[in-house]
């Protein structure tokens, strides 16, 4: 649930703007999900994660479905979810939500040592 319920507003907008302003940076592939009336765009940034991409996307899908069920529909129409691999810790490390150029962005730190049972329990 942390992925969608993370409403800690930190200064990640500056990081996201800097990353989008760098034309030499290679964009990570984005997967689009349609859940609860929302368009959810998921990007997994470059880095090591011990899970397959499909396992991470399934976790995002399960989380979005749980939010949809709780609110009887997804609470916003569009959201970008950016998964950031982190070389330390265990599991889901943080979730930060910002509004960037009229788009809700949720940035989630995911330990490279995460396993599927941790995501199922999240």
C-alpha positions as CSV (number, residue, x, y, z in Angstrom):
1,X,0.0,0.0,0.0
2,X,3.0,2.3,0.6
3,X,3.3,2.8,-3.2
4,X,0.0,4.6,-3.5
5,X,-0.6,5.9,0.0
6,X,2.8,7.6,0.2
7,X,1.9,11.3,0.8
8,X,5.2,12.6,2.1
9,X,6.1,15.7,0.3
10,X,9.8,16.1,-0.1
11,X,12.0,18.0,-2.5
12,X,12.0,15.4,-5.2
13,X,10.4,17.7,-7.7
14,X,13.9,19.3,-8.3
15,X,15.4,15.8,-8.9
16,X,12.7,14.9,-11.3
17,X,13.0,18.2,-13.2
18,X,16.8,17.8,-13.4
19,X,16.4,14.2,-14.8
20,X,13.9,15.3,-17.4
21,X,16.1,18.3,-18.4
22,X,19.0,16.0,-19.2
23,X,18.6,15.0,-22.9
24,X,21.5,12.5,-22.8
25,X,19.7,10.4,-20.2
26,X,18.1,7.3,-21.6
27,X,14.4,7.0,-20.6
28,X,13.4,3.8,-18.8
29,X,10.5,1.9,-20.6
30,X,7.1,2.9,-19.2
31,X,4.3,0.4,-18.7
32,X,0.8,1.9,-18.7
33,X,-1.9,0.3,-16.5
34,X,-5.6,1.2,-16.5
35,X,-7.0,0.5,-13.1
36,X,-10.1,1.9,-11.4
37,X,-10.6,4.6,-14.0
38,X,-7.0,5.8,-13.8
39,X,-4.1,5.8,-16.1
40,X,-1.1,4.6,-14.1
41,X,2.3,5.0,-15.9
42,X,5.0,2.9,-14.3
43,X,8.7,3.5,-14.9
44,X,11.4,1.3,-13.4
45,X,14.7,3.3,-13.4
46,X,18.0,1.7,-14.2
47,X,19.6,-0.3,-11.4
48,X,19.8,-3.7,-9.9
49,X,16.6,-5.3,-8.5
50,X,16.5,-9.0,-7.6
51,X,13.0,-9.4,-9.1
52,X,11.8,-9.6,-12.7
53,X,10.2,-6.5,-14.1
54,X,6.8,-8.4,-14.3
55,X,7.0,-9.1,-10.5
56,X,7.4,-5.4,-9.8
57,X,4.6,-4.4,-12.1
58,X,2.4,-7.0,-10.5
59,X,3.1,-5.4,-7.1
60,X,2.1,-2.0,-8.5
61,X,-1.0,-3.5,-10.0
62,X,-2.0,-5.2,-6.7
63,X,-1.5,-2.0,-4.8
64,X,-3.5,0.1,-7.3
65,X,-6.3,-2.5,-7.1
66,X,-6.3,-2.3,-3.3
67,X,-6.6,1.5,-3.4
68,X,-9.4,1.2,-6.1
69,X,-11.4,-1.2,-3.9
70,X,-10.9,0.9,-0.8
71,X,-12.1,4.2,-2.5
72,X,-14.5,2.5,-4.9
73,X,-12.5,3.8,-7.8
74,X,-8.9,5.2,-8.1
75,X,-8.7,8.6,-6.4
76,X,-7.0,10.4,-9.3
77,X,-7.3,10.1,-13.1
78,X,-3.6,10.0,-13.9
79,X,-0.4,9.2,-11.9
80,X,3.2,8.4,-12.8
81,X,4.9,5.9,-10.6
82,X,8.7,5.9,-10.7
83,X,10.5,2.9,-9.1
84,X,14.0,3.7,-8.0
85,X,16.4,0.8,-7.2
86,X,18.5,1.5,-4.1
87,X,21.6,-0.5,-3.2
88,X,20.9,-0.8,0.5
89,X,18.1,-1.8,2.9
90,X,15.5,-4.4,2.4
91,X,12.1,-4.1,0.8
92,X,10.2,-0.9,0.1
93,X,12.3,1.9,1.4
94,X,10.2,5.0,0.8
95,X,7.4,6.5,-1.2
96,X,7.2,10.2,-2.0
97,X,4.4,12.0,-3.8
98,X,4.8,15.3,-5.6
99,X,2.8,17.3,-8.1
100,X,5.1,18.0,-11.1
101,X,3.8,20.0,-14.1
102,X,0.2,19.1,-13.3
103,X,1.0,15.4,-13.0
104,X,1.0,13.5,-9.7
105,X,4.3,11.6,-9.4
106,X,5.0,8.9,-6.9
107,X,8.7,8.0,-6.5
108,X,9.3,4.7,-4.7
109,X,12.6,3.5,-3.4
110,X,12.9,-0.3,-3.7
111,X,15.8,-2.2,-2.3
112,X,17.8,-4.2,-4.8
113,X,17.5,-7.1,-2.2
114,X,13.7,-7.1,-2.2
115,X,11.9,-10.4,-2.8
116,X,8.5,-11.3,-3.9
117,X,7.2,-12.2,-0.4
118,X,8.1,-8.7,0.9
119,X,6.1,-7.2,-1.9
120,X,3.1,-9.5,-1.3
121,X,3.1,-8.4,2.3
122,X,3.3,-4.7,1.5
